[in-house]
């Protein structure tokens, strides 16, 4: 039998390693930015084209590399920070050249130009998919420039799994934020498709946060500060009233490295317990300094997950520091005890005479006598008059009415096709809301329970599907146009979908960097919080599974329907419940949301009867 086990060629081994370290363009951006920071750079420029698929370029003014180091940094297992196995336990740097460069060079066309600060001439190296092409002297400024072109050009399967340019750019911006937030003393520039997205000057931590997240955060954040023998903690937490319905602004940094830690996140959530609603998430930027011997940063290829030797005590210190800031800066919600209005009596007039109160006694009252409680007469709805031919049917609980008669009696003018009524037969007028979440109605065959949010999502989805036919939806003009303030990734996403938003009934115009003016909204849309609504819609568009075969308008319709649907904790008026019932059964697919969640289910009379046997 011939031998089966063989050593892989270096080019293949590098591509396999690249799959662990470089999962998308944002991964390469992270590695290159961290290399520049470790080089001692004070100015770093990031240049992106076509969401990093065509070009990723990082330019720094760091220490540069010698001719030999420039060649060696592309070799496998080459590094500048580890000499022995023990060095793995005391890593303080992020990664100076080497390691990731070999992986990146195996799946892209890479050019490196570098010059030592004390050198007279630099070096240029060109590598194409792990194949060394050229090395020659170059006149270049102090520092290093790494250009990564055509990422995954030789691994088409990996390239096909990349998301849309908008989503890939968002991932790059996220990595840029994670690096820039923890190094406020370094100046950063970010250029996307020849347009400057960010120009950051060296500053203090708070100003860097405000510059990246927006000027509004200057009033939303309070500092956190705690020193102990185990860990030193600094940073900021958001005030509860500014909590958002997404996990966007949540950052942990340990020894200047961004990490993800559900365990530490739980410590902060506990500190905010009873201060936030269930569907809100606190904002925080926490910087932790720990002895490197007490952590292990090498449990994950991208080093975004770490192990703590003393995790329970770190949890306790973090929880305590956040609670201390909440109390110290008095950011707990204030209680508004409203005075009893019965005491707010108007002062008597000048000619008002004061009389002694009198007491009236009924000598015939017998406390043991049974009395019949008077019946309360309920007023009729203004929409249904006694002379309405359907009134007897609508308000007689012992009778049933055809569903088309029910909704055509003035409560809802939409007529439901008979083909959509096969499963619901006839519906009586009994209708109620349970737990501010479910609508319960009745048929001659049983009970229908409708999830109001899922049902409304289905209704909106089918309504906005007409966008594909160029149909413009009705709008309601805003008396006072509202301003949206969005981050760079959200701004780019809104620009990409601005046509679809306007067709859906919005009127949106760009107004300066990251700002948009909303002059109108769809006729059936609430204007209670336009900023929150758009944040939710854009988040749905960002997180919606991307499928190249899915048309753009379907992704938009799904995102906007999910965001505009009524919440599960909202009390509905009878006419709102009636509208949802009628419009739901008018849908082509009334029994599930676009992503397959049920909108309703029915309990038959036979099933109910079995429960009482």
C-alpha positions in Angstrom: 0.0 0.0 0.0 1.5 3.4 -1.0 2.2 6.0 1.6 -0.7 8.4 2.1 0.6 11.1 4.5 2.5 13.9 2.9 3.7 17.3 3.9 1.6 20.2 2.5 3.4 22.7 0.3 4.0 26.0 2.1 1.6 27.9 -0.2 -1.3 25.5 0.8 -0.3 25.6 4.5 -0.4 29.4 4.4 -3.8 29.4 2.8 -5.1 27.1 5.6 -3.6 29.4 8.2 -5.2 32.4 6.4 -8.6 30.8 6.9 -8.1 31.1 10.6 -6.7 34.6 10.8 -8.1 36.3 7.7 -11.8 35.6 7.4 -12.8 38.7 5.5 -11.2 42.1 4.6 -11.8 43.5 8.1 -9.6 40.7 9.5 -6.7 41.9 7.3 -7.4 45.5 8.4 -7.2 44.5 12.0 -3.8 42.8 11.6 -2.2 45.6 9.6 -3.4 48.3 12.0 -2.1 46.4 15.0 1.3 46.0 13.3 1.5 49.7 12.7 0.7 50.5 16.4 3.4 48.1 17.6 5.9 49.9 15.3 5.5 53.0 17.4 3.6 55.0 14.8 2.0 58.3 15.7 0.1 58.6 12.4 -1.7 55.8 10.6 -3.7 56.0 7.4 -6.1 53.3 6.2 -7.1 53.3 2.6 -9.9 51.1 1.4 -11.4 50.4 -2.1 -14.4 48.3 -2.9 -14.9 47.3 0.8 -11.3 46.0 0.9 -11.8 43.5 -1.9 -9.8 45.5 -4.4 -7.4 47.3 -2.0 -6.4 47.5 1.7 -3.6 49.9 2.3 -2.1 50.9 5.7 0.5 53.6 5.9 2.4 54.4 9.1 5.3 56.6 10.3 6.6 53.9 12.6 10.2 52.6 13.1 10.2 50.8 9.8 12.1 47.5 9.0 15.5 46.6 7.8 16.0 44.9 4.4 16.3 41.4 6.0 13.3 41.9 8.4 11.2 43.1 5.4 11.9 39.7 3.7 11.6 37.6 6.9 8.2 39.0 8.0 6.5 37.0 5.2 7.9 33.7 6.3 5.7 31.3 8.3 6.3 31.3 12.1 8.3 34.5 11.8 7.8 36.9 14.7 9.5 39.8 16.5 7.9 39.2 20.0 8.4 35.5 20.9 11.7 33.9 21.5 10.7 31.1 24.0 7.5 29.3 24.9 7.4 31.3 28.2 7.1 34.5 26.1 3.5 33.4 25.2 2.5 34.1 28.8 3.7 37.7 29.0 2.6 39.2 25.6 2.1 42.9 25.8 2.2 43.8 22.1 -0.4 43.3 19.4 1.8 41.8 16.7 4.7 43.5 15.0 4.9 42.3 11.3 5.3 38.6 10.8 2.7 35.9 11.6 -0.4 37.3 9.8 1.5 38.8 6.9 2.4 35.3 5.7 -1.3 34.3 5.7 -2.4 37.6 4.0 0.3 37.2 1.3 -1.0 33.7 0.5 -4.4 34.9 -0.5 -3.7 38.3 -2.1 -1.2 40.4 -4.1 0.9 42.2 -1.5 3.4 45.0 -1.8 5.4 46.2 1.2 7.5 49.4 1.2 9.5 50.2 4.4 12.4 52.3 5.6 14.1 52.6 8.9 14.0 56.0 10.5 17.8 56.1 10.6 18.2 54.6 7.1 18.9 56.4 3.8 16.9 54.2 1.5 14.1 51.8 1.9 13.0 48.4 0.6 10.1 47.2 -1.6 8.9 43.6 -1.7 6.2 42.2 -4.0 4.5 38.8 -3.3 1.7 37.2 -5.3 -0.2 34.4 -3.5 2.8 33.3 -1.5 5.0 33.4 -4.6 8.0 35.8 -4.1 8.1 38.2 -7.1 10.7 40.9 -6.4 12.7 42.8 -3.8 14.5 46.0 -4.7 15.6 49.3 -3.1 13.0 52.0 -2.9 12.8 55.7 -2.0 10.0 55.9 0.5 9.3 57.9 3.7 10.2 56.6 7.1 7.8 53.9 8.3 6.0 51.2 6.4 3.3 51.0 3.7 1.5 47.6 3.2 -0.8 47.3 0.1 -3.1 44.3 -0.1 -4.7 43.9 -3.5 -7.4 41.6 -4.8 -8.0 39.7 -1.5 -9.0 36.0 -2.1 -8.3 36.3 -5.8 -6.8 32.8 -5.8 -9.5 31.3 -3.4 -12.7 32.1 -5.3 -14.8 30.0 -2.9 -13.8 32.2 0.0 -14.4 35.4 -2.1 -17.9 34.2 -3.0 -18.8 33.9 0.7 -18.1 37.6 1.3 -21.2 39.8 2.0 -22.3 43.0 0.3 -19.9 45.9 0.1 -22.0 47.8 2.6 -21.8 45.0 5.2 -18.1 44.3 4.6 -17.4 48.1 5.0 -19.3 48.0 8.3 -17.1 45.2 9.5 -14.0 47.3 8.6 -15.4 50.3 10.4 -16.0 48.2 13.4 -12.3 47.1 13.5 -11.1 50.6 12.9 -13.2 51.8 15.9 -11.8 49.0 18.1 -8.3 50.1 17.3 -8.8 53.9 17.4 -10.8 53.9 20.6 -8.1 52.3 22.7 -5.2 54.4 21.2 -6.4 58.0 21.5 -2.8 59.3 21.4 -2.4 58.1 17.8 -3.7 60.1 14.8 -5.8 58.0 12.3 -7.1 58.6 8.9 -9.7 56.4 7.1 -10.3 56.9 3.4 -12.9 54.8 1.6 -13.2 54.9 -2.2 -11.2 58.2 -2.3 -13.5 59.8 0.3 -12.4 60.7 3.9 -14.6 59.0 6.4 -12.5 59.9 9.5 -9.7 62.2 10.3 -8.7 61.7 14.0 -6.1 63.8 15.7 -4.3 62.7 18.9 -6.4 63.5 21.9 -7.7 62.1 25.3 -9.9 59.0 25.6 -13.2 60.9 26.1 -12.7 63.1 23.1 -11.8 60.2 21.0 -15.0 58.4 22.0 -17.1 61.5 21.3 -15.4 62.0 17.9 -16.1 58.5 16.8 -19.6 57.9 18.3 -20.9 61.4 17.9 -21.1 64.7 19.9 -24.3 63.6 21.6 -22.3 61.1 23.6 -20.5 63.8 25.5 -23.7 64.2 27.6 -24.6 60.5 27.6 -21.4 59.1 29.2 -20.1 59.1 32.8 -16.6 57.9 33.7 -15.7 54.6 35.5 -12.5 54.4 37.5 -11.3 51.6 39.9 -7.9 50.4 40.9 -7.1 47.2 42.7 -4.3 44.6 43.1 -6.0 42.4 40.5 -7.1 44.8 37.8 -7.2 48.5 37.0 -10.4 49.7 35.3 -11.2 52.9 33.5 -13.6 54.0 30.8 -17.2 55.1 30.4 -20.8 53.9 30.8 -23.9 55.3 29.3 -26.7 56.8 31.3 -29.8 54.5 31.4 -32.1 56.9 29.6 -29.9 56.7 26.5 -29.8 52.9 26.4 -30.3 51.5 22.9 -32.2 48.5 21.5 -29.1 47.1 20.0 -25.7 46.0 21.3 -23.7 48.5 19.2 -21.7 50.6 21.6 -20.3 47.9 23.9 -16.5 47.6 24.1 -14.1 45.7 26.4 -10.4 46.3 26.1 -7.8 44.3 28.0 -4.2 45.6 27.9 -5.1 47.7 24.8 -6.6 44.8 23.0 -10.3 44.5 22.1 -12.0 41.4 23.5 -15.4 39.7 23.6 -16.5 38.4 27.0 -20.1 37.4 27.7 -19.0 36.8 31.3 -17.9 40.4 31.9 -20.8 41.7 29.9 -23.0 39.9 32.4 -21.3 41.9 35.2 -22.3 45.2 33.7 -25.8 44.0 32.9 -26.2 43.1 36.6 -25.0 46.5 37.6 -27.7 48.1 35.5 -30.4 45.7 36.8 -33.8 47.4 37.3 -32.5 50.5 35.6 -33.1 49.4 32.0 -36.2 47.9 30.2 -35.9 44.3 29.1 -35.2 45.1 25.4 -32.5 47.8 26.0 -28.8 47.4 26.3 -26.3 49.6 28.2 -23.5 51.5 26.5 -20.1 51.0 27.8 -16.4 51.4 26.9 -14.3 49.6 29.6 -10.5 49.6 29.6 -8.8 47.0 31.8 -5.1 46.6 32.7 -4.1 43.2 34.0 -0.8 41.5 34.5 -0.2 39.4 31.3 0.7 36.4 33.5 -2.9 36.4 34.7 -4.5 36.0 31.3 -4.2 33.8 28.2 -4.7 35.6 24.9 -3.9 32.7 22.6 -7.1 30.7 22.9 -8.4 32.1 19.7 -6.6 32.9 16.4 -7.8 36.5 16.3 -7.1 37.0 20.0 -10.6 38.4 20.6 -11.2 35.9 23.4 -9.1 35.5 26.5 -9.0 33.4 29.7 -8.7 35.0 33.1 -7.0 33.2 36.0 -9.0 35.1 38.5 -12.3 35.7 36.6 -14.6 35.8 39.7 -12.7 38.6 41.4 -12.4 40.5 38.1 -16.2 40.1 37.7 -16.7 41.5 41.2 -14.4 44.5 40.8 -16.0 45.4 37.4 -19.5 45.1 38.8 -18.6 47.2 41.8 -16.9 49.9 39.8 -20.0 50.3 37.5 -22.4 50.4 40.4 -20.2 53.0 42.1 -20.3 55.3 39.0 -24.1 54.9 38.7 -24.4 56.1 42.3 -21.6 58.7 42.3 -22.9 60.5 39.2 -26.6 60.1 40.2 -27.6 58.5 37.0 -30.4 56.4 38.5 -33.9 57.3 37.2 -35.6 60.0 39.3 -39.0 59.2 40.8 -41.8 61.7 40.0 -44.3 61.4 42.9 -47.3 63.3 41.6 -49.3 65.1 44.3 -52.8 64.0 45.0 -55.0 66.2 42.8 -57.7 66.2 45.4 -55.6 68.6 47.4 -55.3 71.0 44.6 -58.5 72.9 45.4 -59.1 76.4 44.0 -59.2 79.2 46.5 -62.8 80.2 47.5 -64.2 83.5 46.1 -64.6 86.6 48.4 -68.4 86.2 48.8 -68.2 82.5 49.5 -69.9 81.6 52.8 -68.5 78.9 55.0 -71.1 76.5 56.4 -70.8 73.6 58.9 -71.0 70.2 57.1 -74.2 68.2 57.7 -74.7 64.5 58.0 -77.7 62.6 56.4 -78.8 59.3 58.0 -81.0 56.7 56.4 -82.9 55.0 59.3 -84.4 52.3 57.0 -80.9 51.0 55.9 -80.5 47.3 56.6 -76.9 46.0 56.1 -78.2 42.4 55.8 -80.7 43.0 53.0 -79.7 41.6 49.6 -79.6 44.2 47.0 -79.5 43.8 43.2 -76.5 45.6 41.7 -77.7 48.1 39.0 -76.8 47.2 35.5 -74.3 49.6 33.8 -75.5 50.7 30.4 -72.6 50.5 27.8 -72.7 53.1 25.1 -72.8 51.9 21.5 -69.8 52.6 19.2 -70.3 55.7 17.1 -69.4 53.5 14.1 -72.4 51.2 14.5 -75.9 52.5 14.8 -79.0 50.6 15.9 -80.4 50.9 12.4 -77.4 49.1 10.9 -78.7 45.8 9.5 -75.6 44.0 11.0 -75.9 45.5 14.5 -78.0 42.6 15.9 -75.4 40.2 14.6 -72.4 42.2 15.8 -73.5 42.8 19.4 -75.4 39.6 20.0 -72.9 37.1 21.6 -75.1 34.2 20.9 -75.1 34.7 17.1 -72.3 34.5 14.6 -71.6 36.6 11.5 -69.7 35.9 8.3 -66.2 37.5 8.5 -66.8 39.5 5.4 -70.0 40.9 6.9 -68.1 41.6 10.1 -65.4 43.7 8.6 -67.6 45.4 6.0 -70.0 46.8 8.7 -67.9 50.0 9.1 -65.1 48.6 11.3 -62.9 47.8 8.4 -63.7 48.5 4.7 -61.4 45.8 3.2 -63.2 42.7 1.9 -61.4 39.4 2.3 -61.6 36.9 -0.5 -63.4 33.7 0.1 -60.3 31.7 -0.7 -58.6 33.1 2.3 -61.5 32.2 4.7 -61.4 28.4 4.2 -59.6 27.9 7.5 -61.5 30.4 9.6 -65.1 29.8 8.6 -67.2 32.4 10.4 -66.1 34.8 13.1 -68.2 36.1 16.0 -67.7 39.5 17.5 -65.8 38.3 20.5 -62.4 39.9 20.4 -59.9 40.8 23.1 -56.2 41.5 23.8 -54.2 39.3 26.2 -51.0 40.4 28.0 -50.6 43.3 25.5 -49.3 40.8 23.0 -52.0 38.5 21.7 -55.3 39.1 19.9 -57.9 36.5 20.7 -61.0 36.0 18.5 -63.4 33.2 17.9 -64.8 31.1 15.0 -67.6 28.6 15.0 -64.9 25.9 15.0 -62.7 27.3 17.8 -60.4 30.0 19.0 -57.8 32.0 17.0 -54.8 33.5 18.9 -52.8 36.0 16.9 -49.4 37.4 17.8 -49.8 41.1 17.1 -46.2 41.8 16.3 -45.7 38.9 14.0 -49.1 39.5 12.3 -48.3 43.2 11.7 -44.9 42.3 10.3 -46.5 40.0 7.7 -49.1 42.8 6.9 -46.3 45.4 6.4 -44.2 43.0 4.4 -46.9 42.3 1.8 -47.8 46.0 1.7 -44.3 47.1 0.9 -43.7 44.4 -1.6 -45.4 46.7 -4.1 -42.2 48.8 -4.1 -40.9 46.4 -6.7 -43.6 47.7 -9.1 -42.6 51.3 -8.5 -45.7 52.0 -6.4 -45.2 55.0 -4.2 -46.8 54.8 -0.7 -48.7 57.5 1.1 -46.8 59.9 3.3 -47.6 62.1 6.2 -45.6 65.4 6.2 -43.9 66.3 9.5 -44.8 69.7 10.9 -41.2 70.0 12.1 -38.7 67.9 10.1 -36.5 65.7 12.3 -32.8 65.3 12.1 -31.1 61.9 12.1 -27.5 61.6 13.4 -25.9 58.3 12.2 -22.5 56.7 12.3 -20.5 56.2 9.2 -21.6 52.6 8.5 -25.3 53.5 9.2 -25.0 56.6 7.0 -23.5 54.6 4.1 -26.3 52.0 4.5 -29.0 54.7 4.5 -27.5 56.2 1.3 -27.6 52.8 -0.4 -31.3 52.3 0.4 -32.5 56.0 0.3 -34.5 55.3 -2.9 -36.3 52.4 -1.3 -37.0 54.5 1.9 -38.5 57.3 -0.2 -40.6 54.9 -2.2 -42.0 53.5 1.1 -43.3 56.9 2.1 -40.3 58.6 3.7 -38.8 61.8 2.6 -35.1 61.8 3.4 -32.4 64.2 2.4 -28.7 64.2 3.3 -27.7 67.1 5.5 -24.0 67.2 6.2 -21.7 64.4 7.5 -23.8 61.7 9.1 -26.9 63.8 9.3 -30.2 63.4 7.4 -33.4 65.4 7.4 -36.7 63.4 7.5 -39.6 65.5 6.2 -42.2 62.9 5.9 -42.9 59.3 7.1 -45.3 56.6 5.8 -49.0 57.3 6.7 -49.2 54.3 9.1 -45.9 54.9 10.8 -45.6 56.4 14.3 -43.4 59.5 14.7 -42.8 59.0 18.4 -39.0 58.4 18.0 -37.7 58.7 14.4 -34.1 58.3 15.5 -34.8 55.0 17.2 -37.0 53.8 14.3 -34.2 54.3 11.8 -31.6 52.8 14.0 -33.8 49.7 14.2 -34.5 49.6 10.5 -30.8 50.0 9.6 -29.8 47.3 12.1 -32.3 44.9 10.5 -30.8 45.7 7.0 -27.3 45.1 8.4 -28.1 41.8 10.1 -30.5 40.4 7.5 -28.9 37.3 6.0 -27.3 38.3 2.7 -28.0 36.0 -0.3 -26.7 37.1 -3.7 -29.9 35.5 -5.2 -32.1 37.7 -3.1 -33.2 40.9 -4.7 -32.3 44.2 -2.9 -35.9 45.3 -2.5 -36.8 42.0 -0.7 -34.1 42.6 1.9 -35.3 46.2 2.4 -38.9 45.2 2.7 -38.1 42.5 5.3 -36.0 44.9 7.3 -38.5 47.8 7.3 -41.5 45.5 8.1 -39.7 44.0 11.1 -38.7 47.4 12.4 -42.1 49.2 11.9 -44.2 46.4 13.3 -46.0 47.1 16.5 -44.4 45.9 19.7 -45.6 43.0 21.9 -46.1 45.2 24.9 -48.4 47.7 23.3 -52.1 48.0 24.3 -54.3 48.1 21.2 -57.7 49.8 20.7 -60.6 47.7 19.3 -60.3 49.3 15.9 -56.6 48.5 15.8 -57.3 44.8 16.6 -60.0 44.7 14.0 -57.7 46.2 11.4 -54.9 43.6 12.1 -57.4 40.7 11.9 -58.8 41.9 8.6 -55.5 42.8 7.0 -53.8 39.6 8.2 -56.4 37.3 6.5 -56.2 39.4 3.4 -52.5 38.5 3.1 -51.3 35.8 0.6 -49.5 34.0 3.4 -51.3 35.0 6.6 -50.0 32.3 8.9 -46.3 33.1 9.1 -43.8 36.0 9.0 -41.4 36.4 6.1 -38.7 34.5 8.1 -41.1 31.6 9.0 -42.3 32.5 12.5 -46.1 31.7 13.1 -48.5 34.6 13.2 -51.4 32.7 14.7 -52.7 29.3 15.7 -56.2 27.9 16.2 -57.5 25.8 19.1 -60.4 23.7 17.8 -63.6 23.0 19.7 -62.8 19.3 19.8 -59.4 20.0 21.4 -61.0 22.4 23.9 -63.7 19.8 24.7 -61.0 17.1 25.5 -59.5 19.5 28.2 -62.8 19.2 30.2 -63.3 15.5 30.1 
